[in-house]
Amino acid sequence: MPRMRLVKDAFEQLKKDDPDTDVTLYALRTIVKSGLVPTVRLGRKVLINYDSLLEYFRFGDKKQTATDAIRQINR
């Protein structure tokens, strides 16, 4: 079962796991708003998958951007 946390709680857990982290609550909210990690909205609350957050920090952004995609050349 995924560990779903409120953004604030995910930040507190991250600080507990790594007290010397430079990640701020603002940075975490920015990551969430940009859609880099999976979230679920429950009314006004946003739950973040904490394991996916750790994976994001471990491996970075795996999303394919427009510059990474192969596009067809129109002649």
PyMOL Python script that loads the backbone (N, CA, C, O; Angstrom):
from pymol import cmd

cmd.read_pdbstr("""\
ATOM      1  N   MET A   1       0.845  -1.178   0.000  1.00  0.00           N
ATOM      2  CA  MET A   1       0.000   0.000   0.000  1.00  0.00           C
ATOM      3  C   MET A   1       0.889   1.240   0.000  1.00  0.00           C
ATOM      4  O   MET A   1       1.822   1.336   0.797  1.00  0.00           O
ATOM      5  N   PRO A   2       0.602   2.191  -0.894  1.00  0.00           N
ATOM      6  CA  PRO A   2       1.428   3.399  -0.952  1.00  0.00           C
ATOM      7  C   PRO A   2       1.271   4.248   0.305  1.00  0.00           C
ATOM      8  O   PRO A   2       0.213   4.286   0.933  1.00  0.00           O
ATOM      9  N   ARG A   3       2.353   4.920   0.645  1.00  0.00           N
ATOM     10  CA  ARG A   3       2.317   5.827   1.802  1.00  0.00           C
ATOM     11  C   ARG A   3       1.902   7.204   1.307  1.00  0.00           C
ATOM     12  O   ARG A   3       2.723   7.966   0.796  1.00  0.00           O
ATOM     13  N   MET A   4       0.632   7.513   1.462  1.00  0.00           N
ATOM     14  CA  MET A   4       0.089   8.790   1.009  1.00  0.00           C
ATOM     15  C   MET A   4       0.158   9.790   2.169  1.00  0.00           C
ATOM     16  O   MET A   4      -0.251   9.486   3.290  1.00  0.00           O
ATOM     17  N   ARG A   5       0.672  10.963   1.886  1.00  0.00           N
ATOM     18  CA  ARG A   5       0.843  11.995   2.909  1.00  0.00           C
ATOM     19  C   ARG A   5       0.360  13.330   2.379  1.00  0.00           C
ATOM     20  O   ARG A   5       0.403  13.581   1.174  1.00  0.00           O
ATOM     21  N   LEU A   6      -0.097  14.182   3.274  1.00  0.00           N
ATOM     22  CA  LEU A   6      -0.302  15.580   2.923  1.00  0.00           C
ATOM     23  C   LEU A   6       1.066  16.171   2.612  1.00  0.00           C
ATOM     24  O   LEU A   6       2.080  15.674   3.102  1.00  0.00           O
ATOM     25  N   VAL A   7       1.106  17.207   1.817  1.00  0.00           N
ATOM     26  CA  VAL A   7       2.384  17.786   1.419  1.00  0.00           C
ATOM     27  C   VAL A   7       3.189  18.206   2.649  1.00  0.00           C
ATOM     28  O   VAL A   7       4.393  17.960   2.719  1.00  0.00           O
ATOM     29  N   LYS A   8       2.537  18.826   3.599  1.00  0.00           N
ATOM     30  CA  LYS A   8       3.229  19.253   4.823  1.00  0.00           C
ATOM     31  C   LYS A   8       3.767  18.052   5.593  1.00  0.00           C
ATOM     32  O   LYS A   8       4.881  18.095   6.114  1.00  0.00           O
ATOM     33  N   ASP A   9       2.976  16.975   5.669  1.00  0.00           N
ATOM     34  CA  ASP A   9       3.405  15.771   6.382  1.00  0.00           C
ATOM     35  C   ASP A   9       4.539  15.062   5.645  1.00  0.00           C
ATOM     36  O   ASP A   9       5.438  14.505   6.276  1.00  0.00           O
ATOM     37  N   ALA A  10       4.499  15.082   4.319  1.00  0.00           N
ATOM     38  CA  ALA A  10       5.582  14.498   3.526  1.00  0.00           C
ATOM     39  C   ALA A  10       6.876  15.268   3.768  1.00  0.00           C
ATOM     40  O   ALA A  10       7.950  14.675   3.866  1.00  0.00           O
ATOM     41  N   PHE A  11       6.768  16.585   3.864  1.00  0.00           N
ATOM     42  CA  PHE A  11       7.941  17.414   4.157  1.00  0.00           C
ATOM     43  C   PHE A  11       8.497  17.078   5.538  1.00  0.00           C
ATOM     44  O   PHE A  11       9.708  16.930   5.703  1.00  0.00           O
ATOM     45  N   GLU A  12       7.617  16.957   6.526  1.00  0.00           N
ATOM     46  CA  GLU A  12       8.069  16.628   7.883  1.00  0.00           C
ATOM     47  C   GLU A  12       8.723  15.251   7.931  1.00  0.00           C
ATOM     48  O   GLU A  12       9.719  15.065   8.630  1.00  0.00           O
ATOM     49  N   GLN A  13       8.174  14.281   7.193  1.00  0.00           N
ATOM     50  CA  GLN A  13       8.755  12.946   7.132  1.00  0.00           C
ATOM     51  C   GLN A  13      10.122  12.981   6.448  1.00  0.00           C
ATOM     52  O   GLN A  13      11.050  12.287   6.864  1.00  0.00           O
ATOM     53  N   LEU A  14      10.236  13.788   5.405  1.00  0.00           N
ATOM     54  CA  LEU A  14      11.512  13.940   4.707  1.00  0.00           C
ATOM     55  C   LEU A  14      12.567  14.534   5.635  1.00  0.00           C
ATOM     56  O   LEU A  14      13.714  14.086   5.645  1.00  0.00           O
ATOM     57  N   LYS A  15      12.180  15.540   6.411  1.00  0.00           N
ATOM     58  CA  LYS A  15      13.106  16.145   7.381  1.00  0.00           C
ATOM     59  C   LYS A  15      13.484  15.157   8.480  1.00  0.00           C
ATOM     60  O   LYS A  15      14.611  15.174   8.976  1.00  0.00           O
ATOM     61  N   LYS A  16      12.539  14.295   8.860  1.00  0.00           N
ATOM     62  CA  LYS A  16      12.810  13.281   9.885  1.00  0.00           C
ATOM     63  C   LYS A  16      13.786  12.236   9.339  1.00  0.00           C
ATOM     64  O   LYS A  16      14.701  11.805  10.042  1.00  0.00           O
ATOM     65  N   ASP A  17      13.583  11.830   8.074  1.00  0.00           N
ATOM     66  CA  ASP A  17      14.457  10.833   7.454  1.00  0.00           C
ATOM     67  C   ASP A  17      15.845  11.394   7.171  1.00  0.00           C
ATOM     68  O   ASP A  17      16.842  10.682   7.286  1.00  0.00           O
ATOM     69  N   ASP A  18      15.907  12.671   6.799  1.00  0.00           N
ATOM     70  CA  ASP A  18      17.175  13.328   6.478  1.00  0.00           C
ATOM     71  C   ASP A  18      17.177  14.742   7.054  1.00  0.00           C
ATOM     72  O   ASP A  18      16.789  15.691   6.374  1.00  0.00           O
ATOM     73  N   PRO A  19      17.612  14.882   8.298  1.00  0.00           N
ATOM     74  CA  PRO A  19      17.570  16.205   8.947  1.00  0.00           C
ATOM     75  C   PRO A  19      18.396  17.278   8.234  1.00  0.00           C
ATOM     76  O   PRO A  19      18.130  18.468   8.402  1.00  0.00           O
ATOM     77  N   ASP A  20      19.388  16.878   7.445  1.00  0.00           N
ATOM     78  CA  ASP A  20      20.261  17.841   6.774  1.00  0.00           C
ATOM     79  C   ASP A  20      19.811  18.174   5.353  1.00  0.00           C
ATOM     80  O   ASP A  20      20.557  18.807   4.606  1.00  0.00           O
ATOM     81  N   THR A  21      18.613  17.759   4.973  1.00  0.00           N
ATOM     82  CA  THR A  21      18.149  18.012   3.608  1.00  0.00           C
ATOM     83  C   THR A  21      17.983  19.509   3.349  1.00  0.00           C
ATOM     84  O   THR A  21      17.629  20.280   4.241  1.00  0.00           O
ATOM     85  N   ASP A  22      18.246  19.887   2.125  1.00  0.00           N
ATOM     86  CA  ASP A  22      18.078  21.289   1.719  1.00  0.00           C
ATOM     87  C   ASP A  22      16.735  21.530   1.055  1.00  0.00           C
ATOM     88  O   ASP A  22      16.448  22.650   0.632  1.00  0.00           O
ATOM     89  N   VAL A  23      15.905  20.496   0.955  1.00  0.00           N
ATOM     90  CA  VAL A  23      14.578  20.636   0.345  1.00  0.00           C
ATOM     91  C   VAL A  23      13.686  21.431   1.296  1.00  0.00           C
ATOM     92  O   VAL A  23      13.591  21.116   2.482  1.00  0.00           O
ATOM     93  N   THR A  24      13.038  22.456   0.767  1.00  0.00           N
ATOM     94  CA  THR A  24      12.142  23.277   1.571  1.00  0.00           C
ATOM     95  C   THR A  24      10.692  22.897   1.302  1.00  0.00           C
ATOM     96  O   THR A  24      10.397  22.205   0.328  1.00  0.00           O
ATOM     97  N   LEU A  25       9.808  23.341   2.149  1.00  0.00           N
ATOM     98  CA  LEU A  25       8.385  23.094   1.943  1.00  0.00           C
ATOM     99  C   LEU A  25       7.922  23.760   0.651  1.00  0.00           C
ATOM    100  O   LEU A  25       7.109  23.199  -0.083  1.00  0.00           O
ATOM    101  N   TYR A  26       8.434  24.946   0.374  1.00  0.00           N
ATOM    102  CA  TYR A  26       8.088  25.645  -0.867  1.00  0.00           C
ATOM    103  C   TYR A  26       8.537  24.837  -2.086  1.00  0.00           C
ATOM    104  O   TYR A  26       7.788  24.712  -3.055  1.00  0.00           O
ATOM    105  N   ALA A  27       9.752  24.290  -2.043  1.00  0.00           N
ATOM    106  CA  ALA A  27      10.257  23.486  -3.160  1.00  0.00           C
ATOM    107  C   ALA A  27       9.399  22.239  -3.354  1.00  0.00           C
ATOM    108  O   ALA A  27       9.114  21.849  -4.486  1.00  0.00           O
ATOM    109  N   LEU A  28       8.991  21.621  -2.266  1.00  0.00           N
ATOM    110  CA  LEU A  28       8.145  20.435  -2.352  1.00  0.00           C
ATOM    111  C   LEU A  28       6.791  20.783  -2.960  1.00  0.00           C
ATOM    112  O   LEU A  28       6.274  20.035  -3.789  1.00  0.00           O
ATOM    113  N   ARG A  29       6.220  21.899  -2.558  1.00  0.00           N
ATOM    114  CA  ARG A  29       4.943  22.336  -3.143  1.00  0.00           C
ATOM    115  C   ARG A  29       5.093  22.629  -4.633  1.00  0.00           C
ATOM    116  O   ARG A  29       4.179  22.355  -5.411  1.00  0.00           O
ATOM    117  N   THR A  30       6.221  23.176  -5.034  1.00  0.00           N
ATOM    118  CA  THR A  30       6.478  23.450  -6.447  1.00  0.00           C
ATOM    119  C   THR A  30       6.559  22.151  -7.241  1.00  0.00           C
ATOM    120  O   THR A  30       6.027  22.067  -8.348  1.00  0.00           O
ATOM    121  N   ILE A  31       7.217  21.146  -6.687  1.00  0.00           N
ATOM    122  CA  ILE A  31       7.313  19.834  -7.335  1.00  0.00           C
ATOM    123  C   ILE A  31       5.929  19.236  -7.508  1.00  0.00           C
ATOM    124  O   ILE A  31       5.617  18.675  -8.558  1.00  0.00           O
ATOM    125  N   VAL A  32       5.099  19.352  -6.481  1.00  0.00           N
ATOM    126  CA  VAL A  32       3.741  18.810  -6.534  1.00  0.00           C
ATOM    127  C   VAL A  32       2.910  19.543  -7.580  1.00  0.00           C
ATOM    128  O   VAL A  32       2.221  18.910  -8.380  1.00  0.00           O
ATOM    129  N   LYS A  33       2.967  20.869  -7.580  1.00  0.00           N
ATOM    130  CA  LYS A  33       2.163  21.657  -8.523  1.00  0.00           C
ATOM    131  C   LYS A  33       2.575  21.440  -9.969  1.00  0.00           C
ATOM    132  O   LYS A  33       1.752  21.563 -10.876  1.00  0.00           O
ATOM    133  N   SER A  34       3.843  21.120 -10.188  1.00  0.00           N
ATOM    134  CA  SER A  34       4.307  20.891 -11.554  1.00  0.00           C
ATOM    135  C   SER A  34       3.986  19.483 -12.041  1.00  0.00           C
ATOM    136  O   SER A  34       4.201  19.171 -13.212  1.00  0.00           O
ATOM    137  N   GLY A  35       3.471  18.629 -11.155  1.00  0.00           N
ATOM    138  CA  GLY A  35       3.052  17.290 -11.557  1.00  0.00           C
ATOM    139  C   GLY A  35       4.188  16.289 -11.690  1.00  0.00           C
ATOM    140  O   GLY A  35       4.038  15.283 -12.383  1.00  0.00           O
ATOM    141  N   LEU A  36       5.304  16.537 -11.053  1.00  0.00           N
ATOM    142  CA  LEU A  36       6.454  15.641 -11.159  1.00  0.00           C
ATOM    143  C   LEU A  36       6.312  14.373 -10.332  1.00  0.00           C
ATOM    144  O   LEU A  36       6.990  13.380 -10.595  1.00  0.00           O
ATOM    145  N   VAL A  37       5.444  14.399  -9.343  1.00  0.00           N
ATOM    146  CA  VAL A  37       5.159  13.200  -8.539  1.00  0.00           C
ATOM    147  C   VAL A  37       3.643  12.998  -8.489  1.00  0.00           C
ATOM    148  O   VAL A  37       2.889  13.971  -8.529  1.00  0.00           O
ATOM    149  N   PRO A  38       3.194  11.750  -8.403  1.00  0.00           N
ATOM    150  CA  PRO A  38       1.751  11.485  -8.379  1.00  0.00           C
ATOM    151  C   PRO A  38       1.079  12.049  -7.128  1.00  0.00           C
ATOM    152  O   PRO A  38       1.603  11.939  -6.019  1.00  0.00           O
ATOM    153  N   THR A  39      -0.074  12.644  -7.326  1.00  0.00           N
ATOM    154  CA  THR A  39      -0.865  13.165  -6.209  1.00  0.00           C
ATOM    155  C   THR A  39      -2.322  12.769  -6.383  1.00  0.00           C
ATOM    156  O   THR A  39      -2.764  12.402  -7.472  1.00  0.00           O
ATOM    157  N   VAL A  40      -3.052  12.852  -5.283  1.00  0.00           N
ATOM    158  CA  VAL A  40      -4.489  12.597  -5.283  1.00  0.00           C
ATOM    159  C   VAL A  40      -5.139  13.748  -4.539  1.00  0.00           C
ATOM    160  O   VAL A  40      -4.722  14.094  -3.435  1.00  0.00           O
ATOM    161  N   ARG A  41      -6.163  14.342  -5.143  1.00  0.00           N
ATOM    162  CA  ARG A  41      -6.901  15.418  -4.472  1.00  0.00           C
ATOM    163  C   ARG A  41      -8.100  14.830  -3.758  1.00  0.00           C
ATOM    164  O   ARG A  41      -8.870  14.068  -4.342  1.00  0.00           O
ATOM    165  N   LEU A  42      -8.256  15.183  -2.503  1.00  0.00           N
ATOM    166  CA  LEU A  42      -9.418  14.821  -1.699  1.00  0.00           C
ATOM    167  C   LEU A  42     -10.017  16.120  -1.186  1.00  0.00           C
ATOM    168  O   LEU A  42      -9.604  16.638  -0.148  1.00  0.00           O
ATOM    169  N   GLY A  43     -10.982  16.635  -1.912  1.00  0.00           N
ATOM    170  CA  GLY A  43     -11.535  17.940  -1.552  1.00  0.00           C
ATOM    171  C   GLY A  43     -10.476  19.004  -1.759  1.00  0.00           C
ATOM    172  O   GLY A  43      -9.968  19.186  -2.865  1.00  0.00           O
ATOM    173  N   ARG A  44     -10.152  19.702  -0.688  1.00  0.00           N
ATOM    174  CA  ARG A  44      -9.128  20.748  -0.761  1.00  0.00           C
ATOM    175  C   ARG A  44      -7.739  20.213  -0.438  1.00  0.00           C
ATOM    176  O   ARG A  44      -6.747  20.922  -0.604  1.00  0.00           O
ATOM    177  N   LYS A  45      -7.661  18.980   0.017  1.00  0.00           N
ATOM    178  CA  LYS A  45      -6.374  18.400   0.402  1.00  0.00           C
ATOM    179  C   LYS A  45      -5.712  17.718  -0.788  1.00  0.00           C
ATOM    180  O   LYS A  45      -6.377  17.168  -1.666  1.00  0.00           O
ATOM    181  N   VAL A  46      -4.388  17.770  -0.790  1.00  0.00           N
ATOM    182  CA  VAL A  46      -3.604  17.088  -1.818  1.00  0.00           C
ATOM    183  C   VAL A  46      -2.724  16.072  -1.117  1.00  0.00           C
ATOM    184  O   VAL A  46      -1.914  16.422  -0.258  1.00  0.00           O
ATOM    185  N   LEU A  47      -2.890  14.801  -1.491  1.00  0.00           N
ATOM    186  CA  LEU A  47      -2.070  13.730  -0.935  1.00  0.00           C
ATOM    187  C   LEU A  47      -0.975  13.389  -1.932  1.00  0.00           C
ATOM    188  O   LEU A  47      -1.210  13.310  -3.137  1.00  0.00           O
ATOM    189  N   ILE A  48       0.217  13.190  -1.409  1.00  0.00           N
ATOM    190  CA  ILE A  48       1.364  12.864  -2.245  1.00  0.00           C
ATOM    191  C   ILE A  48       1.821  11.451  -1.903  1.00  0.00           C
ATOM    192  O   ILE A  48       1.813  11.050  -0.740  1.00  0.00           O
ATOM    193  N   ASN A  49       2.219  10.702  -2.930  1.00  0.00           N
ATOM    194  CA  ASN A  49       2.754   9.369  -2.718  1.00  0.00           C
ATOM    195  C   ASN A  49       4.202   9.542  -2.261  1.00  0.00           C
ATOM    196  O   ASN A  49       5.071   9.908  -3.053  1.00  0.00           O
ATOM    197  N   TYR A  50       4.452   9.278  -0.980  1.00  0.00           N
ATOM    198  CA  TYR A  50       5.765   9.549  -0.387  1.00  0.00           C
ATOM    199  C   TYR A  50       6.857   8.701  -1.036  1.00  0.00           C
ATOM    200  O   TYR A  50       7.977   9.176  -1.224  1.00  0.00           O
ATOM    201  N   ASP A  51       6.546   7.460  -1.377  1.00  0.00           N
ATOM    202  CA  ASP A  51       7.538   6.592  -2.016  1.00  0.00           C
ATOM    203  C   ASP A  51       7.908   7.120  -3.402  1.00  0.00           C
ATOM    204  O   ASP A  51       9.071   7.048  -3.799  1.00  0.00           O
ATOM    205  N   SER A  52       6.936   7.646  -4.136  1.00  0.00           N
ATOM    206  CA  SER A  52       7.217   8.241  -5.441  1.00  0.00           C
ATOM    207  C   SER A  52       8.054   9.507  -5.299  1.00  0.00           C
ATOM    208  O   SER A  52       8.887   9.804  -6.155  1.00  0.00           O
ATOM    209  N   LEU A  53       7.832  10.247  -4.227  1.00  0.00           N
ATOM    210  CA  LEU A  53       8.631  11.440  -3.965  1.00  0.00           C
ATOM    211  C   LEU A  53      10.098  11.054  -3.752  1.00  0.00           C
ATOM    212  O   LEU A  53      11.001  11.680  -4.307  1.00  0.00           O
ATOM    213  N   LEU A  54      10.319  10.027  -2.950  1.00  0.00           N
ATOM    214  CA  LEU A  54      11.691   9.572  -2.716  1.00  0.00           C
ATOM    215  C   LEU A  54      12.327   9.062  -4.009  1.00  0.00           C
ATOM    216  O   LEU A  54      13.513   9.284  -4.253  1.00  0.00           O
ATOM    217  N   GLU A  55      11.539   8.383  -4.831  1.00  0.00           N
ATOM    218  CA  GLU A  55      12.031   7.901  -6.119  1.00  0.00           C
ATOM    219  C   GLU A  55      12.389   9.072  -7.026  1.00  0.00           C
ATOM    220  O   GLU A  55      13.385   9.019  -7.747  1.00  0.00           O
ATOM    221  N   TYR A  56      11.579  10.127  -6.992  1.00  0.00           N
ATOM    222  CA  TYR A  56      11.879  11.322  -7.781  1.00  0.00           C
ATOM    223  C   TYR A  56      13.217  11.926  -7.354  1.00  0.00           C
ATOM    224  O   TYR A  56      14.024  12.306  -8.202  1.00  0.00           O
ATOM    225  N   PHE A  57      13.451  12.016  -6.058  1.00  0.00           N
ATOM    226  CA  PHE A  57      14.715  12.568  -5.576  1.00  0.00           C
ATOM    227  C   PHE A  57      15.879  11.628  -5.891  1.00  0.00           C
ATOM    228  O   PHE A  57      17.000  12.089  -6.108  1.00  0.00           O
ATOM    229  N   ARG A  58      15.634  10.350  -5.919  1.00  0.00           N
ATOM    230  CA  ARG A  58      16.683   9.377  -6.195  1.00  0.00           C
ATOM    231  C   ARG A  58      17.072   9.366  -7.673  1.00  0.00           C
ATOM    232  O   ARG A  58      18.259   9.324  -7.999  1.00  0.00           O
ATOM    233  N   PHE A  59      16.081   9.404  -8.572  1.00  0.00           N
ATOM    234  CA  PHE A  59      16.351   9.219  -9.992  1.00  0.00           C
ATOM    235  C   PHE A  59      16.076  10.446 -10.855  1.00  0.00           C
ATOM    236  O   PHE A  59      16.430  10.453 -12.034  1.00  0.00           O
ATOM    237  N   GLY A  60      15.463  11.467 -10.303  1.00  0.00           N
ATOM    238  CA  GLY A  60      15.167  12.668 -11.073  1.00  0.00           C
ATOM    239  C   GLY A  60      13.895  12.537 -11.877  1.00  0.00           C
ATOM    240  O   GLY A  60      13.133  11.583 -11.720  1.00  0.00           O
ATOM    241  N   ASP A  61      13.678  13.509 -12.739  1.00  0.00           N
ATOM    242  CA  ASP A  61      12.467  13.565 -13.555  1.00  0.00           C
ATOM    243  C   ASP A  61      12.606  12.625 -14.742  1.00  0.00           C
ATOM    244  O   ASP A  61      13.533  12.761 -15.540  1.00  0.00           O
ATOM    245  N   LYS A  62      11.690  11.672 -14.860  1.00  0.00           N
ATOM    246  CA  LYS A  62      11.728  10.721 -15.962  1.00  0.00           C
ATOM    247  C   LYS A  62      10.739  11.073 -17.062  1.00  0.00           C
ATOM    248  O   LYS A  62      10.613  10.341 -18.044  1.00  0.00           O
ATOM    249  N   LYS A  63      10.035  12.198 -16.901  1.00  0.00           N
ATOM    250  CA  LYS A  63       9.070  12.600 -17.919  1.00  0.00           C
ATOM    251  C   LYS A  63       9.798  12.987 -19.198  1.00  0.00           C
ATOM    252  O   LYS A  63      10.865  13.601 -19.168  1.00  0.00           O
ATOM    253  N   GLN A  64       9.203  12.620 -20.301  1.00  0.00           N
ATOM    254  CA  GLN A  64       9.782  12.965 -21.585  1.00  0.00           C
ATOM    255  C   GLN A  64       9.342  14.377 -21.958  1.00  0.00           C
ATOM    256  O   GLN A  64       8.154  14.698 -21.932  1.00  0.00           O
ATOM    257  N   THR A  65      10.294  15.193 -22.297  1.00  0.00           N
ATOM    258  CA  THR A  65       9.965  16.556 -22.691  1.00  0.00           C
ATOM    259  C   THR A  65       9.872  16.629 -24.208  1.00  0.00           C
ATOM    260  O   THR A  65      10.244  15.680 -24.897  1.00  0.00           O
ATOM    261  N   ALA A  66       9.388  17.730 -24.728  1.00  0.00           N
ATOM    262  CA  ALA A  66       9.219  17.899 -26.166  1.00  0.00           C
ATOM    263  C   ALA A  66      10.564  17.828 -26.894  1.00  0.00           C
ATOM    264  O   ALA A  66      10.620  17.369 -28.034  1.00  0.00           O
ATOM    265  N   THR A  67      11.635  18.271 -26.258  1.00  0.00           N
ATOM    266  CA  THR A  67      12.940  18.246 -26.908  1.00  0.00           C
ATOM    267  C   THR A  67      13.531  16.840 -26.923  1.00  0.00           C
ATOM    268  O   THR A  67      14.428  16.568 -27.721  1.00  0.00           O
ATOM    269  N   ASP A  68      13.056  15.939 -26.065  1.00  0.00           N
ATOM    270  CA  ASP A  68      13.554  14.572 -26.022  1.00  0.00           C
ATOM    271  C   ASP A  68      12.857  13.688 -27.033  1.00  0.00           C
ATOM    272  O   ASP A  68      13.398  12.648 -27.409  1.00  0.00           O
ATOM    273  N   ALA A  69      11.678  14.066 -27.483  1.00  0.00           N
ATOM    274  CA  ALA A  69      10.890  13.219 -28.369  1.00  0.00           C
ATOM    275  C   ALA A  69      11.409  13.292 -29.800  1.00  0.00           C
ATOM    276  O   ALA A  69      11.931  14.317 -30.239  1.00  0.00           O
ATOM    277  N   ILE A  70      11.253  12.192 -30.507  1.00  0.00           N
ATOM    278  CA  ILE A  70      11.588  12.161 -31.929  1.00  0.00           C
ATOM    279  C   ILE A  70      10.367  12.655 -32.684  1.00  0.00           C
ATOM    280  O   ILE A  70       9.264  12.140 -32.499  1.00  0.00           O
ATOM    281  N   ARG A  71      10.561  13.629 -33.515  1.00  0.00           N
ATOM    282  CA  ARG A  71       9.427  14.181 -34.241  1.00  0.00           C
ATOM    283  C   ARG A  71       9.591  13.949 -35.732  1.00  0.00           C
ATOM    284  O   ARG A  71      10.707  13.785 -36.225  1.00  0.00           O
ATOM    285  N   GLN A  72       8.504  13.937 -36.427  1.00  0.00           N
ATOM    286  CA  GLN A  72       8.516  13.734 -37.869  1.00  0.00           C
ATOM    287  C   GLN A  72       8.919  15.032 -38.559  1.00  0.00           C
ATOM    288  O   GLN A  72       8.502  16.120 -38.162  1.00  0.00           O
ATOM    289  N   ILE A  73       9.724  14.897 -39.580  1.00  0.00           N
ATOM    290  CA  ILE A  73      10.154  16.054 -40.354  1.00  0.00           C
ATOM    291  C   ILE A  73       9.193  16.219 -41.522  1.00  0.00           C
ATOM    292  O   ILE A  73       9.020  15.301 -42.324  1.00  0.00           O
ATOM    293  N   ASN A  74       8.574  17.376 -41.616  1.00  0.00           N
ATOM    294  CA  ASN A  74       7.639  17.662 -42.726  1.00  0.00           C
ATOM    295  C   ASN A  74       8.418  18.292 -43.871  1.00  0.00           C
ATOM    296  O   ASN A  74       9.176  19.243 -43.675  1.00  0.00           O
ATOM    297  N   ARG A  75       8.223  17.751 -45.071  1.00  0.00           N
ATOM    298  CA  ARG A  75       8.935  18.298 -46.252  1.00  0.00           C
ATOM    299  C   ARG A  75       7.980  18.944 -47.181  1.00  0.00           C
ATOM    300  O   ARG A  75       8.385  19.460 -48.223  1.00  0.00           O
TER     301      ARG A  75
END
""", "prot")
cmd.dss("prot")
cmd.show_as("cartoon", "prot")
cmd.util.cbc("prot")
cmd.orient("prot")
